[in-house]
């Protein structure tokens, strides 16, 4: 890599000397920015691989976001990282007992006909070709949640040995795929996504330390981290970055941190492992900032969890990094309390009775979505227990599916790629004041009826879906030049040259 550094430096210097159109100053991210989404959605959004539809508004909107972030923030708000999850049994499994032989999965779990591993391979390839670092989150087998997705022959959550075999197979498969395609393999793995929400209970039995009693979701997830660490040490030369915890929003929004403390105390105190990276998902911090509707930023969840993690590491231990691997303006958020306080808004849907959830403060409210995006950019600074503790923050969902009752919508882009929301504009570098008055930033601010926070299908007051308007695609040559500028900056960062100053 050092051989090419002078060439990269010269290109960076040339790009830095070019003047760009003046843009309204916006807020810059206080940590590296990532994008989290479904592995099925991300591949063709990030990069037009073979097989992706030629007419792909999601990809055009993604490229436009990246170009705007370069133009408005010098690349500070551009996506540098991506994250997607796949089931633990996507490539391999075993019998439950400790020491059972690992075997290839004889029925590859799929997502409505496409194997999860195929989706993961395309995602990793698209990420690398777009210049982004891919993070893989290991998840529950989704067959229990979504008919038509996953492998019903496997348990929803694995035993410790099954996890080891599944994890090893996923990493090995992605390594081999990357070698065949001439790209770097993924090296970052979130060891188990939201164990409390996945209802792990005591599925990890038997563990290397014997059987856990029932209802030990967090302790079981601690053994999943142990098994990933074992694979990293014995199979992969310690080259993987493993991310612990991945606590869901409800766990982070609990003032007593019951689930998070159970996991962290068991992993560090009983198992004896101290991860270098932890993660959690503070959705309600962003949802709650829309509740007062006056620009007040909230960070109670993030600050409390961050302080607890810091306290686990005594002075003799190096402090770990924290990645907020899911956070967003979840406009379908049904949660009615923020850090123990009752909060929520009436979104004026006739069939949404009290108590109103925090999603109602965002649904159809561009200003609330803009405030939430500003909070997202500030959260690593305001929520850290010490400067530099939170080093990454991932917005979850670029665009939600249209006419698909997932009960979830936190997209920067409205369902069906129906244009940009205020959150898209603020994240890409537009000021909050401008975003709330910019007609380009309020295409479809509300959730579809099928995804409303009341979760009733279909809603009696639901009208027909609005047609997708024509949006402003990324204009050339401005877009292409800014994307080149971003790519060269990323290459310079990887080569240790640092980032270029904005012209």
PyMOL commands that set and color helices and strands:
alter all, ss='L'
color gray80, all
select helices_A, chain A and resi 2-16+39-46+57-73+116-129+142-144+160-181+217-234+249-252+258-271+283-288+300-312+358-361+366-382+422-427+432-435+439-441+449-451+478-494
alter helices_A, ss='H'
color red, helices_A
select strands_A, chain A and resi 32-36+79-87+92-93+103-104+110-111+114-115+133-139+149-150+188-190+241-247+277-280+321-327+337-338+341-342+390-396
alter strands_A, ss='S'
color yellow, strands_A
deselect
rebuild
show_as cartoon
